[in-house]
Amino acid sequence: MQEPYRNDSGMTNSTCTADVVVTASSCWCGGTLRRSVHPLYAECTSCGTHVVREMLTEEDLQRFYTMGGYWHEYMSEVVNFPSIEQRSFNDFHDRIPVWHQILSGIKAAPERLLEIGCAHGGFLSYCRDHGAKEVVGVEVDENTCSFARSRFNLPHVVSGLFPDVELPFQKFDAITGFDVIEHFRDPLKGLRAVADHLTDDGIFVFQTPCYRGESSTWAQFKPKEHLFLYNERSVKRLFDLCGLSITQVMPGFFKDDMFVIGRKAPKVKQVLFVRPDSIGDSVLASSMLPHIKTRYPDARLTVLCLSHVAELYESSPHVDAVIGFDRGRAIFNEQYRNLLVQRIAALRADVALYSVYSRDLLHDFFAICSGATERIAMHGNLCNMPREIRDENNPHFTQLVESDGEWKPELDRHRDFLFALGIDPGPLRATVWLTEEDHRFADDFFTEHGLEPRNCVTLFSGAQSPQRNYEHFGKALAPVCREEGLSLIAVGSASEHELGRRNLDESGAAGINMCGKLTLRQVAAIIGRCRLAVGAETGTAHIACAVGTPNVILLGGGHFGRFVPYTTLTTVACLPLACYRCNWRCPYTKAHCVKSLNPAVLTAAIKSALTETTETIRMFCQDRSMWLPLSNEPAWRGLGDIVDGQPIEVITVAETTPTIPWASNDATRVEGMQRTLGAQQHRHRQNLFSGS
């Protein structure tokens, strides 16, 4: 739909009568929107595209771009421009020769040319007269198409909204669109169709407005027509996501415009997925793999990960190869590190995807040294590297993905990363793939030990760091195991075997200590058959969610809310303290948020998880009456500001009062109630752990 003459007068089409029925909530790239210089547009915080706040429907567009309504009434009465009939003469004296000159400089005489938004058809006629063999046009309105067909004797002018049209040919060696892509309701869909219709050596030429920081009076702010307004950076990112490689961006025919010129991008053959982190992170990151494989359907997908989690990726149907490595050796052994880099570089990856939010120097090094044409990373935080190092490394990535919110849940960050790849994945969930062998192992395990799975609880008491180990899971489980007749299966690493033994002994229940004796997938298969899983904030918690088993997690404060919980299968036990969200840089002699949790809080959480189902995540919170800190210990705090707005039910557990449930938005009321409970003697807390 070639636009009318531009007179740079600041004209807008505010009198357009199309009905506004849809409100834009995000950019085409998935980025969040913020206020822009124009009240009817929002600006994407990620790519800088200006997005109309109120989006037209396809029906609105079809009603607007008609022969009588747009090309006559709108042209003459609203913007005072020539009619389409007059344009079919005038355009041969200015824009059409310029457009053809640009096209012919790349491909002199296309065998087949498609013009999207061909208006009166003059450009198609000019190209045919200058050697193009077959020319095809698309325009919204059938009456407009009929005019073009008769005016220039063009047999192939198709009506409809591209790409939802029936074309006479499927492949073209040149596709053009002048003042068109800013009108696409779904630019990803439209431009991916362009890539699909281009031959392997096909070229494209588009003209579109280019935003360069103008004020609200910019003539191209036309909210009833221009749905997306791009800048040079965002248009390159858009075309790249659609399989189109821009070779040149140059000034347009009008000063507000740019020409976007390029070719169909070669197919991506190798993708490197860089996830060199721990078990839980890998379980969460695995949720992205099906979507990445869909985005790059012809590519071989290789995962770079730590050796001890490699098995989680090896069983994935979406992964073709896994490179596992030892982090300690990679840091301290230069020869080992260099061999690893050689192995990564030998992949000749076209795309390297590095979705870790808390990046570090070693893993930046691997992603950069991959040599991939596209190296896409999270901009990330500064937990694991100084700002100056991150700033030094950032230019070595071709794209950095923003993900606002320091404490955003990790699965939401993964969605942000996928959005940046042009993927709308919907909700993500923790994912583990098990083999038939894994399932047989679990079945045999329960049979050989004479265990009934529905009477078993998996216990994972160890955490990544000893400071986060809790010694009293057994004490918390003891009354529940007696009442329910439950058996315990302790799982974890070999180094956690003794901790598992102590907790099994303290529980007084029948139990088996399997710490250090199982693979990760075998652990997952066993958990998947148990009635409940109980343990520390660790990767096994994510595995329990992945296999669909209810779980109770002692959630410490270091990264509170970022990694768990994620599903309504999870029930949390916690001691909320003023030092929460310390990034596990604990300033105290011990991590009180873990070590000092009253076992009664865990017991209440376990009983609830065994007997109740809910549509919310439950957090059993130790009441302030059960935490009377010494002068060198952190103060108690409420959870209201942390969980507000999330589907979480917070339940306080007090020593001498009934449990008080409240919704997260009632935190102020509840804290007032809590203050009436009265202080308990500090010695009570000591007695809880001594058993006296």
C-alpha positions, -999 to 999 in steps of 0.1 A, spaced: 0 0 0 23 27 -12 17 58 9 6 92 -4 30 120 -12 50 132 18 51 170 23 69 168 57 42 190 72 37 169 103 4 157 90 -13 128 108 -44 109 100 -62 115 133 -95 118 115 -94 82 103 -126 64 113 -112 28 118 -123 13 151 -96 7 178 -102 -25 196 -69 -40 206 -44 -25 231 -7 -34 224 10 -48 255 44 -57 242 67 -52 212 72 -76 183 105 -86 200 87 -94 233 102 -64 250 82 -43 275 68 -10 265 73 24 281 60 59 275 74 76 243 76 111 230 42 107 214 11 100 236 -4 74 212 28 54 209 49 34 233 86 27 230 101 -8 234 127 -8 262 146 -36 244 148 -27 207 136 9 206 107 3 182 77 26 186 45 6 189 11 21 185 -7 19 218 -41 8 204 -37 -18 176 -61 -21 147 -77 -54 139 -74 -70 104 -110 -61 98 -103 -25 106 -74 -25 81 -96 -41 54 -123 -15 59 -98 14 59 -76 6 29 -104 6 2 -105 21 -32 -132 46 -23 -123 52 14 -85 54 13 -75 61 -22 -102 87 -29 -120 101 2 -90 99 25 -64 111 -1 -85 140 -12 -105 151 18 -81 143 47 -45 147 34 -52 167 2 -32 144 -20 -38 132 -56 -62 103 -62 -48 69 -71 -57 76 -108 -35 107 -108 -8 89 -88 -6 62 -115 8 90 -138 27 112 -113 47 84 -97 66 77 -129 82 111 -127 97 107 -92 98 76 -70 93 47 -94 126 53 -113 145 56 -80 130 24 -67 139 6 -99 174 20 -99 180 5 -64 165 -28 -74 184 -31 -106 217 -23 -89 212 -56 -70 193 -78 -95 189 -62 -129 160 -82 -143 143 -105 -118 127 -136 -132 99 -132 -107 91 -100 -87 66 -97 -59 56 -62 -47 37 -61 -14 14 -31 -13 15 -24 -50 -12 4 -50 -19 13 -86 7 -12 -100 30 14 -117 62 0 -102 53 -35 -114 46 -22 -149 79 -3 -149 99 -34 -139 82 -55 -165 91 -30 -191 127 -31 -180 131 -69 -182 113 -85 -153 97 -117 -166 68 -123 -141 55 -96 -118 30 -101 -90 14 -75 -67 -5 -76 -35 -30 -49 -23 -56 -50 5 -87 -41 -15 -101 -60 -45 -113 -28 -62 -78 -14 -60 -64 -46 -74 -89 -44 -103 -78 -9 -111 -41 -20 -112 -49 -50 -133 -68 -29 -159 -46 3 -157 -13 -16 -165 -25 -49 -179 -12 -68 -149 -27 -103 -147 -13 -111 -112 -25 -86 -87 -39 -104 -56 -62 -89 -30 -58 -94 8 -36 -88 38 -1 -102 32 9 -129 40 -26 -144 41 -31 -144 3 -31 -169 -25 -1 -161 -48 2 -175 -83 39 -185 -76 55 -197 -44 90 -185 -50 104 -151 -61 139 -139 -67 130 -103 -57 104 -90 -32 98 -53 -26 76 -32 -4 76 5 -3 60 21 29 45 -13 38 61 -30 68 52 -3 92 16 -13 85 20 -50 93 1 -60 125 24 -90 129 58 -80 114 74 -113 124 47 -133 105 49 -110 75 87 -109 71 90 -147 77 66 -152 49 89 -129 28 118 -152 36 97 -183 28 88 -169 -6 123 -158 -16 145 -182 -36 178 -191 -19 196 -163 -38 166 -140 -36 169 -103 -27 146 -78 -10 141 -40 -10 119 -23 15 113 13 23 100 23 58 101 53 81 132 55 103 129 70 137 160 90 146 150 107 179 124 131 165 99 149 187 61 142 190 55 163 159 73 139 136 52 134 105 54 96 106 36 93 139 3 82 123 -13 59 148 -41 48 125 -17 36 98 19 32 112 16 4 137 53 -1 142 80 26 136 116 12 135 151 26 139 181 11 121 190 -11 151 155 -25 155 149 -31 119 181 -52 116 171 -72 146 136 -78 131 148 -89 97 174 -112 113 148 -129 134 128 -136 102 157 -152 83 165 -121 62 201 -107 61 203 -70 57 233 -60 36 226 -22 34 205 4 51 204 37 31 184 70 32 150 66 17 133 85 -11 119 109 16 141 122 44 120 104 70 126 70 54 152 44 50 158 17 24 164 -17 38 182 -40 13 194 -75 16 191 -112 9 176 -143 23 198 -155 51 216 -188 48 201 -216 69 214 -220 104 231 -253 106 248 -253 140 235 -238 173 255 -238 205 235 -236 237 258 -224 265 244 -234 299 274 -241 322 256 -240 355 242 -263 381 215 -290 382 185 -268 390 195 -241 365 197 -269 338 163 -283 347 148 -248 342 169 -240 311 158 -273 295 123 -257 291 137 -235 263 151 -264 242 119 -274 223 113 -237 213 149 -232 202 147 -263 181 115 -250 165 132 -216 159 161 -234 141 145 -265 126 174 -274 103 202 -268 129 222 -293 149 219 -283 185 249 -287 209 248 -280 246 278 -268 265 273 -277 302 291 -290 333 299 -327 331 278 -337 361 246 -324 345 253 -336 310 230 -366 314 200 -342 317 206 -329 282 217 -362 267 182 -376 271 165 -346 254 150 -354 220 159 -318 210 197 -321 216 221 -336 191 253 -334 211 266 -324 245 300 -310 255 305 -315 292 334 -300 311 349 -297 346 347 -261 358 376 -263 382 399 -276 355 387 -251 330 396 -223 354 430 -235 367 443 -257 338 452 -236 308 458 -266 286 425 -282 294 408 -248 288 424 -244 254 414 -279 243 379 -271 253 379 -239 233 392 -258 203 364 -283 206 338 -255 209 352 -237 179 353 -269 158 315 -269 158 316 -238 136 284 -227 152 262 -202 133 245 -191 165 256 -192 201 228 -188 227 241 -178 261 210 -174 283 227 -172 317 216 -141 336 244 -141 362 272 -144 336 308 -149 346 342 -145 329 348 -181 321 315 -187 304 316 -154 286 350 -166 273 335 -198 259 306 -181 242 328 -155 226 354 -180 215 327 -201 198 333 -179 168 295 -180 160 282 -154 136 255 -146 160 264 -145 197 233 -137 218 236 -133 256 218 -118 285 229 -84 295 227 -98 330 236 -87 365 269 -83 384 267 -112 408 296 -131 393 317 -104 375 327 -68 380 309 -42 359 341 -32 340 346 -69 329 310 -71 317 313 -38 299 345 -50 282 329 -83 271 296 -69 259 308 -56 225 318 -92 216 282 -103 216 260 -94 186 229 -91 207 223 -85 244 189 -94 259 175 -72 286 155 -87 314 142 -61 338 138 -69 376 167 -81 397 145 -107 414 125 -119 385 118 -156 385 143 -175 363 116 -190 340 104 -155 332 140 -146 322 140 -176 299 108 -163 283 125 -129 279 154 -146 261 131 -166 238 111 -134 230 144 -118 219 147 -147 194 113 -140 181 96 -168 200 65 -165 221 68 -197 242 38 -193 265 43 -205 301 75 -225 307 80 -252 333 109 -272 347 118 -301 323 135 -334 326 135 -361 300 136 -397 312 144 -428 292 127 -462 293 158 -475 311 153 -448 338 117 -458 343 126 -495 345 153 -488 371 128 -470 393 102 -497 390 129 -523 399 141 -502 428 108 -501 446 102 -538 439 136 -549 452 133 -529 484 97 -539 491 85 -503 490 51 -490 480 58 -457 461 28 -439 474 40 -444 510 74 -431 502 89 -396 507 122 -386 489 145 -366 511 172 -344 497 188 -326 526 220 -314 510 225 -281 493 252 -266 470 271 -251 499 275 -264 535 263 -231 549 229 -239 534 226 -275 548 198 -280 573 203 -306 600 167 -311 612 147 -324 582 145 -357 602 130 -340 632 104 -322 611 95 -355 593 93 -377 624 57 -369 635 44 -371 600 61 -404 592 47 -419 624 12 -408 617 12 -417 580 34 -448 581 58 -433 556 93 -445 545 121 -422 535 145 -424 506 175 -401 510 191 -389 477 220 -366 469 257 -367 462 282 -389 479 294 -360 500 259 -357 514 257 -393 525 264 -386 562 240 -357 563 213 -380 548 221 -407 574 217 -382 603 184 -370 591 171 -406 585 182 -415 620 165 -384 635 132 -392 617 129 -426 633 112 -438 601 122 -467 579 146 -454 553 172 -461 526 202 -439 521 209 -437 483 231 -406 484 259 -410 459 244 -442 444 221 -428 417 223 -408 385 203 -376 382 178 -392 359 174 -422 383 167 -397 411 141 -381 389 124 -414 381 123 -423 418 109 -389 429 83 -392 401 68 -423 418 69 -410 454 41 -393 473 62 -364 483 97 -349 480 112 -329 509 144 -310 510 167 -281 505 166 -253 479 185 -272 453 182 -288 419 163 -317 432 134 -293 440 132 -284 403 134 -321 394 104 -328 416 84 -301 399 95 -314 365 82 -349 372 50 -337 388 56 -347 425 44 -324 453 74 -311 472 82 -292 504 113 -269 501 132 -251 528 137 -218 510 166 -197 521 168 -159 517 199 -156 494 179 -156 461 145 -156 476 119 -159 449 142 -160 419 147 -198 416 118 -214 435 89 -219 438 75 -222 403 44 -244 405 16 -251 428 32 -285 435 56 -266 458 51 -258 494 77 -235 510 90 -234 546 109 -202 554 122 -179 582 119 -144 568 147 -122 579 158 -86 572 189 -98 554 169 -116 527 183 -114 491 219 -112 501 230 -132 470 242 -158 495 269 -134 508 259 -140 543 273 -114 568 266 -136 598 284 -165 614 258 -188 599 229 -185 574 201 -181 600 174 -181 572 183 -219 568 201 -231 599 177 -215 624 144 -225 609 121 -240 635 114 -277 625 77 -271 634 74 -248 604 86 -277 581 63 -301 598 33 -279 592 43 -275 556 47 -312 551 14 -320 566 -3 -295 544 14 -308 512 3 -344 521 -34 -335 527 -43 -304 507 -44 -293 471 -44 -257 462 -43 -234 431 -17 -212 448 19 -217 461 19 -220 498 46 -204 520 47 -215 556 64 -186 574 80 -188 608 62 -162 630 81 -134 646 71 -148 680 94 -178 672 124 -156 663 138 -134 690 173 -125 677 203 -117 697 222 -84 690 244 -100 664 215 -118 645 192 -104 618 157 -91 626 125 -108 615 106 -93 586 73 -98 568 70 -112 533 44 -88 520 66 -67 498 84 -97 484 54 -118 474 28 -91 467 10 -96 434 21 -133 431 -2 -163 434 11 -171 468 -6 -179 501 15 -170 531 7 -190 563 24 -180 596 34 -207 620 35 -195 656 46 -215 687 17 -207 710 -11 -195 687 -31 -211 659 -17 -208 624 -27 -175 608 -33 -177 570 -33 -146 549 -31 -135 513 0 -116 502 -18 -83 498 -30 -85 535 5 -83 549 0 -50 568 -31 -64 585 -13 -96 595 18 -79 608 -5 -59 631 -20 -92 643 15 -107 647 25 -79 670 -3 -89 694 10 -124 699 36 -114 725 73 -122 728 85 -157 737 116 -163 757 148 -167 737 155 -200 755 124 -216 738 142 -214 705 172 -232 720 150 -259 734 134 -266 700 167 -279 686 179 -296 717 147 -316 721 142 -305 757 
